[in-house]
Amino acid sequence: MKVEVPADIYVSLWEKFLFVASFGGVGSVTRAPIGVIRTLPETRQLLEQCLREIFAVSHARQIALSDEALRSHWRFLIL
C-alpha cells in the first residue's frame, strides 16, 4: 500500500473540502447531475462562485491553499 503524508494536513483537508462542498452544494441546490451542471452557464457560474467563496474562507482561516488548487479543481469539475 502506498501512503502519502501531506506536508500540511490542513491544506490537504481544505483541498478536499473545496471540491466536496462546492460540487455537493451546487448539486443539492440544483438537484442536477454533473453533466447538466457543467453545460448550463448559470450552474457553471454558481459552481465557480462556490469554489471562490470556499477558497476565500480558507484564506480567512489562515489556510494556505494555492491558486493552483483552485484552478485544478475548476478544471476537474468543468472539463
Summary of the structure (lengths in Angstrom):
residues: 79
radius of gyration: 13.4
end to end distance: 30.2
largest distance: 42.0
contacts: 198
relative contact order: 0.18
helix: 76%
strand: 0%
